[in-house]
Amino acid sequence: MNTNINLLIQTNEESLRRQKRVKRLNFIAATLLVGVSAMSLIIFLLIQIISPSAILREQNNIIKKISQFQNKQAKLFILNDRVENIEKILAKRKDLARITNVMLAKTPSRLFIEDLEVDDKTIIITAYSASLSAIGELINNLTDMVHKKEIINSLTLNTLVFDEGKNSYQVSVKAQY
């Protein structure tokens, strides 16, 4: 007969660890089950407390308010677009007022401007004076501007005429800028 037969369960360390691990996993599973059930119950109660019809009414009111401003928003968008385009045009445009003011500042006081034509590239000044020195001073001032490249790039003397009826000299000068 064999004497090594033991009918009692032996408890070793590994089986104890397995049992503890199974107990922990069972506890975690039960805790998660209770937690998910509690969260579901809380969410269900919150949905029942908050009325969906009130939310729908509030949503419809907000949509109405937004739709009222759509027309104004479209007009504002168009207006802003036009303002931006105008600003771009103004940035590209030459300041003709400044150019003419500088040109007129270079005219002597004894010289009278008869005609002033300004376009996108040229200025034509027609003036008269009783003295040739005033006309010479104008031409000198304008040629100095060309040499300094102040505003104008080139200068052309179109006409220089003596008018016997008025007893004055008339000059026409074309400046390109």
Rosetta silent file (secondary structure, phi, psi, omega in degrees, C-alpha in Angstrom):
SEQUENCE: MNTNINLLIQTNEESLRRQKRVKRLNFIAATLLVGVSAMSLIIFLLIQIISPSAILREQNNIIKKISQFQNKQAKLFILNDRVENIEKILAKRKDLARITNVMLAKTPSRLFIEDLEVDDKTIIITAYSASLSAIGELINNLTDMVHKKEIINSLTLNTLVFDEGKNSYQVSVKAQY
SCORE:     score description
SCORE:     0.000 S_00000001
   1 L     0.000  149.469 -175.788    0.000    0.000    0.000 S_00000001
   2 L   -93.680  129.416 -177.937    1.034    3.492   -0.779 S_00000001
   3 L   -98.552   -2.185 -177.316    1.517    5.788    2.128 S_00000001
   4 L   -90.119    7.632 -178.555    2.070    8.961    0.093 S_00000001
   5 L   -83.221  126.183  179.161   -1.574    9.486   -0.678 S_00000001
   6 L  -123.540  119.807 -176.603   -2.905   12.674    0.857 S_00000001
   7 L   -88.643   -7.789  177.595   -6.585   13.362    0.512 S_00000001
   8 L   -87.104  145.340  179.456   -6.392   16.895    1.828 S_00000001
   9 L   -74.091  130.303  178.620   -5.894   19.776   -0.577 S_00000001
  10 L   -85.480  136.743  178.214   -2.485   21.209   -0.330 S_00000001
  11 L  -105.573  109.222  174.990   -2.284   24.983   -0.139 S_00000001
  12 L  -108.799  176.336 -174.029    0.744   26.355   -1.768 S_00000001
  13 H   -69.174  -35.671 -177.718    1.615   29.977   -2.480 S_00000001
  14 H   -67.678  -40.954  178.789    0.731   29.942   -6.165 S_00000001
  15 H   -67.940  -31.766  177.328   -2.797   28.744   -5.626 S_00000001
  16 H   -67.826  -38.930  178.068   -3.257   31.416   -2.959 S_00000001
  17 H   -64.745  -42.277  178.862   -2.151   34.082   -5.422 S_00000001
  18 H   -61.544  -42.030 -179.759   -4.592   32.833   -8.026 S_00000001
  19 H   -64.165  -41.472  178.815   -7.414   32.914   -5.552 S_00000001
  20 H   -65.027  -41.230  179.846   -6.562   36.493   -4.525 S_00000001
  21 H   -63.816  -42.334  178.788   -6.359   37.549   -8.195 S_00000001
  22 H   -64.581  -40.485  178.480   -9.759   35.981   -8.966 S_00000001
  23 H   -63.635  -41.701  178.490  -11.275   37.702   -5.920 S_00000001
  24 H   -63.764  -45.967  179.115   -9.845   41.076   -7.063 S_00000001
  25 H   -61.749  -40.476  177.303  -11.139   40.632  -10.618 S_00000001
  26 H   -63.726  -39.917  178.829  -14.586   39.658   -9.294 S_00000001
  27 H   -65.726  -43.448  179.157  -14.594   42.748   -7.060 S_00000001
  28 H   -63.264  -43.004  179.496  -13.554   45.033   -9.952 S_00000001
  29 H   -62.697  -44.332 -179.632  -16.225   43.529  -12.236 S_00000001
  30 H   -65.290  -40.860  179.175  -18.927   43.952   -9.604 S_00000001
  31 H   -63.547  -45.100  178.406  -17.821   47.545   -8.901 S_00000001
  32 H   -62.954  -39.583  178.663  -17.890   48.440  -12.610 S_00000001
  33 H   -62.821  -44.442  179.146  -21.329   46.840  -12.978 S_00000001
  34 H   -67.098  -40.944 -179.565  -22.701   48.837  -10.067 S_00000001
  35 H   -63.529  -45.885  179.356  -20.995   52.051  -11.353 S_00000001
  36 H   -65.242  -38.992  178.009  -22.379   51.719  -14.896 S_00000001
  37 H   -63.813  -42.155 -179.861  -25.840   50.944  -13.511 S_00000001
  38 H   -66.068  -42.860  178.718  -25.720   53.992  -11.253 S_00000001
  39 H   -63.097  -42.121  178.833  -24.556   56.263  -14.102 S_00000001
  40 H   -62.555  -41.855  178.977  -27.324   54.946  -16.375 S_00000001
  41 H   -64.939  -41.415  179.301  -29.908   55.553  -13.679 S_00000001
  42 H   -64.622  -45.255  179.079  -28.621   59.119  -13.068 S_00000001
  43 H   -63.255  -41.534  178.066  -28.638   59.946  -16.797 S_00000001
  44 H   -60.938  -43.960 -179.875  -32.151   58.510  -17.163 S_00000001
  45 H   -66.623  -38.703  178.384  -33.400   60.614  -14.252 S_00000001
  46 H   -64.156  -40.132  178.087  -31.736   63.777  -15.628 S_00000001
  47 H   -64.977  -37.676  179.503  -33.373   63.240  -19.008 S_00000001
  48 H   -71.019  -33.718 -179.672  -36.739   62.796  -17.315 S_00000001
  49 H   -72.417  -45.565  179.582  -36.273   65.918  -15.193 S_00000001
  50 L   -81.058  123.875 -175.656  -35.149   68.114  -18.118 S_00000001
  51 L   -79.760  122.092  177.710  -38.060   68.492  -20.489 S_00000001
  52 H   -64.192  -29.363  179.942  -37.125   67.840  -24.159 S_00000001
  53 H   -68.051  -35.882  177.447  -39.993   70.049  -25.325 S_00000001
  54 H   -66.279  -39.084  178.190  -38.520   73.054  -23.475 S_00000001
  55 H   -65.384  -40.957  178.229  -35.177   72.425  -25.132 S_00000001
  56 H   -63.952  -40.820  177.202  -36.874   72.222  -28.548 S_00000001
  57 H   -62.946  -43.971  178.760  -38.700   75.505  -27.927 S_00000001
  58 H   -64.393  -38.410  177.864  -35.470   77.199  -26.897 S_00000001
  59 H   -63.151  -43.074  178.732  -33.732   75.774  -29.965 S_00000001
  60 H   -64.663  -39.525  177.476  -36.477   77.134  -32.239 S_00000001
  61 H   -62.927  -42.883  179.326  -36.245   80.581  -30.613 S_00000001
  62 H   -64.923  -40.600  178.429  -32.493   80.676  -31.144 S_00000001
  63 H   -63.297  -40.110  177.108  -32.888   79.621  -34.786 S_00000001
  64 H   -62.659  -43.236  179.753  -35.422   82.428  -35.329 S_00000001
  65 H   -63.956  -41.231  179.164  -33.052   84.985  -33.791 S_00000001
  66 H   -65.865  -41.306 -178.869  -30.170   83.777  -35.945 S_00000001
  67 H   -67.218  -27.509  176.428  -32.280   83.868  -39.109 S_00000001
  68 H   -66.190  -32.122 -177.697  -33.246   87.486  -38.388 S_00000001
  69 H   -89.037   -5.845 -179.585  -29.583   88.462  -38.480 S_00000001
  70 H   -63.547  -41.832  179.819  -28.747   86.584  -41.683 S_00000001
  71 H   -63.601  -44.453  178.288  -29.951   89.453  -43.884 S_00000001
  72 H   -65.254  -37.218  179.505  -27.949   91.967  -41.863 S_00000001
  73 H   -65.295  -40.951  178.629  -24.940   89.666  -41.948 S_00000001
  74 H   -64.496  -43.158  178.251  -25.104   89.412  -45.750 S_00000001
  75 H   -63.346  -41.243  179.254  -25.349   93.205  -46.078 S_00000001
  76 H   -64.976  -39.721  177.696  -22.458   93.663  -43.671 S_00000001
  77 H   -62.268  -45.151  179.502  -20.347   91.168  -45.617 S_00000001
  78 H   -63.772  -43.341  179.484  -21.033   92.997  -48.900 S_00000001
  79 H   -62.511  -44.635  178.342  -20.288   96.355  -47.283 S_00000001
  80 H   -63.086  -38.915  178.514  -16.997   95.111  -45.800 S_00000001
  81 H   -63.433  -43.163  179.264  -15.997   93.662  -49.174 S_00000001
  82 H   -64.982  -40.932  179.149  -16.670   96.992  -50.894 S_00000001
  83 H   -63.161  -41.999  178.017  -14.719   98.911  -48.258 S_00000001
  84 H   -62.324  -41.832  179.248  -11.739   96.562  -48.697 S_00000001
  85 H   -65.591  -39.253  177.855  -11.857   97.034  -52.481 S_00000001
  86 H   -64.843  -40.502  178.410  -12.015  100.822  -52.097 S_00000001
  87 H   -63.340  -38.239  177.559   -9.032  100.721  -49.736 S_00000001
  88 H   -64.429  -42.700  179.528   -7.060   98.707  -52.306 S_00000001
  89 H   -64.986  -43.185  179.646   -7.908  101.233  -55.031 S_00000001
  90 H   -65.311  -32.478  178.592   -6.964  104.168  -52.805 S_00000001
  91 H   -68.851  -33.602 -179.457   -3.653  102.514  -51.949 S_00000001
  92 H   -82.123  -24.311 -174.110   -2.801  102.163  -55.652 S_00000001
  93 L   -72.686  141.595  177.387   -4.000  105.644  -56.612 S_00000001
  94 L   -78.367  147.630 -179.549   -1.516  108.464  -56.909 S_00000001
  95 L   -84.941   88.103 -176.091   -1.990  111.463  -54.668 S_00000001
  96 H   -68.002  -31.048  179.561   -2.746  114.067  -57.336 S_00000001
  97 H   -64.417  -42.405  179.132   -3.516  116.760  -54.774 S_00000001
  98 H   -65.876  -42.335 -179.309   -0.027  116.503  -53.286 S_00000001
  99 H   -62.551  -47.340 -179.609    1.576  116.498  -56.737 S_00000001
 100 H   -67.020  -36.081  178.475   -0.326  119.600  -57.879 S_00000001
 101 H   -64.213  -40.887  178.307    0.335  121.393  -54.575 S_00000001
 102 H   -66.431  -41.935  179.542    4.084  120.828  -54.912 S_00000001
 103 H   -63.807  -43.505 -179.944    4.001  121.954  -58.535 S_00000001
 104 H   -69.364  -27.778  177.571    2.007  125.083  -57.684 S_00000001
 105 H   -69.241  -23.503 -179.849    4.357  125.845  -54.784 S_00000001
 106 L   -84.622   -5.435  179.285    7.203  126.037  -57.295 S_00000001
 107 L   -83.070  135.932  178.073    5.456  128.749  -59.329 S_00000001
 108 L   -68.098  158.944 -177.172    6.654  132.303  -58.681 S_00000001
 109 L   -71.670  -22.925 -179.202    4.194  134.853  -57.333 S_00000001
 110 L   -83.367   -0.301 -177.894    4.520  137.068  -60.442 S_00000001
 111 L  -105.912  134.107 -177.968    3.290  134.190  -62.626 S_00000001
 112 E  -111.119  125.857 -179.342   -0.451  133.606  -63.098 S_00000001
 113 E   -78.652  123.717  179.153   -1.743  130.111  -63.833 S_00000001
 114 E   -95.078  -40.085 -176.493   -4.208  130.172  -66.701 S_00000001
 115 E  -148.241  142.419  177.943   -4.805  126.428  -67.102 S_00000001
 116 E  -137.485  116.082  179.875   -3.805  123.307  -65.180 S_00000001
 117 E  -115.568  128.214 -179.155   -4.418  119.846  -66.628 S_00000001
 118 E  -127.894  129.134  171.145   -3.661  116.744  -64.600 S_00000001
 119 L  -130.810 -163.636 -172.122   -4.068  113.141  -65.717 S_00000001
 120 L   -70.468  -17.632 -178.892   -2.590  109.841  -64.599 S_00000001
 121 L  -131.091  -16.820 -174.490    0.937  110.505  -65.976 S_00000001
 122 E  -133.192  157.139  172.015    1.271  114.161  -66.949 S_00000001
 123 E  -129.005  129.650  176.875    0.655  117.672  -65.736 S_00000001
 124 E  -116.446  121.052 -179.935    0.296  120.539  -68.197 S_00000001
 125 E  -111.827  125.801  173.505    0.647  124.030  -66.790 S_00000001
 126 E  -115.999  122.956 -175.618   -0.286  127.050  -68.904 S_00000001
 127 E  -139.628  164.740  176.266    0.648  130.369  -67.309 S_00000001
 128 E  -139.765  156.240  179.727    1.291  133.988  -68.223 S_00000001
 129 E  -158.548  154.664  177.221    3.346  136.819  -66.849 S_00000001
 130 L   -79.589  -13.590 -175.433    4.422  140.305  -67.848 S_00000001
 131 L  -120.872  136.831  175.400    8.033  139.353  -67.109 S_00000001
 132 H   -71.297  -23.454 -179.004   10.213  136.699  -68.702 S_00000001
 133 H   -66.504  -34.405  177.705   12.133  136.356  -65.439 S_00000001
 134 H   -66.913  -39.703  178.098    9.059  134.829  -63.721 S_00000001
 135 H   -67.400  -40.968  177.330    8.727  132.314  -66.564 S_00000001
 136 H   -63.129  -39.493  178.360   12.451  131.561  -66.347 S_00000001
 137 H   -63.832  -41.005  177.017   12.171  131.066  -62.610 S_00000001
 138 H   -60.586  -48.203 -178.710    9.291  128.566  -63.135 S_00000001
 139 H   -63.165  -40.506  177.718   11.292  126.622  -65.697 S_00000001
 140 H   -63.339  -43.260  179.349   14.369  126.611  -63.407 S_00000001
 141 H   -61.652  -43.076 -178.089   12.314  125.381  -60.444 S_00000001
 142 H   -70.779  -37.607  177.462   10.769  122.595  -62.496 S_00000001
 143 H   -68.429  -32.315  173.672   14.102  121.508  -64.024 S_00000001
 144 H   -62.773  -38.795  177.289   15.573  121.380  -60.507 S_00000001
 145 H   -63.227  -38.498  178.879   12.740  119.035  -59.578 S_00000001
 146 H   -66.132  -44.611 -178.799   13.623  116.824  -62.563 S_00000001
 147 H   -64.487  -37.476  179.504   17.320  116.736  -61.607 S_00000001
 148 H   -82.926   -7.252 -176.314   16.472  115.897  -57.984 S_00000001
 149 L    53.029   43.732 -176.926   13.821  113.403  -59.156 S_00000001
 150 L   -69.156  -61.126  176.670   11.529  115.029  -56.648 S_00000001
 151 L  -132.315  -43.734 -174.333    8.156  114.324  -58.280 S_00000001
 152 L   -96.656  148.117 -178.712    8.522  114.754  -62.008 S_00000001
 153 L   -97.054  -35.889 -179.822   10.698  112.648  -64.302 S_00000001
 154 E  -143.833  158.180 -177.137   10.765  114.787  -67.407 S_00000001
 155 E  -136.466  133.162  179.316    9.855  118.304  -68.443 S_00000001
 156 E  -127.858  130.955  175.235    8.871  119.595  -71.881 S_00000001
 157 E   -88.093  108.713 -178.062    8.426  123.225  -72.855 S_00000001
 158 E   -77.072  -55.543 -178.777    5.402  123.151  -75.155 S_00000001
 159 E  -142.692  151.104  170.143    5.035  126.834  -76.015 S_00000001
 160 E  -141.573  109.809 -170.781    6.492  130.207  -75.148 S_00000001
 161 E  -130.957  144.116  172.638    4.543  133.044  -76.804 S_00000001
 162 E  -100.205  122.687  179.283    4.395  136.838  -76.427 S_00000001
 163 E   -98.643  110.182 -177.109    0.798  138.125  -76.550 S_00000001
 164 L   -69.144  -32.578 -179.032    0.864  141.736  -77.787 S_00000001
 165 L   -65.538  -39.268 -179.827   -2.791  142.342  -76.893 S_00000001
 166 L   -95.253   -9.924 -177.004   -2.214  141.501  -73.223 S_00000001
 167 L    54.794   48.129 -179.646    1.390  142.650  -73.256 S_00000001
 168 E  -146.276  163.202  177.603    2.428  139.410  -71.497 S_00000001
 169 E   -99.242  140.891  178.848    4.295  136.216  -72.110 S_00000001
 170 E  -119.439  136.013 -179.025    2.460  132.884  -72.132 S_00000001
 171 E  -130.802  143.425  174.679    4.163  129.561  -71.407 S_00000001
 172 E  -128.437  125.192 -175.997    2.954  125.989  -71.535 S_00000001
 173 E  -125.524  135.852  178.814    4.950  123.271  -69.781 S_00000001
 174 E  -114.245  123.466  179.913    4.308  119.524  -69.763 S_00000001
 175 E  -118.668  134.073  176.003    5.704  117.500  -66.858 S_00000001
 176 E  -106.646  138.791  179.781    5.598  113.713  -66.581 S_00000001
 177 L  -124.450    0.000    0.000    5.655  112.029  -63.207 S_00000001
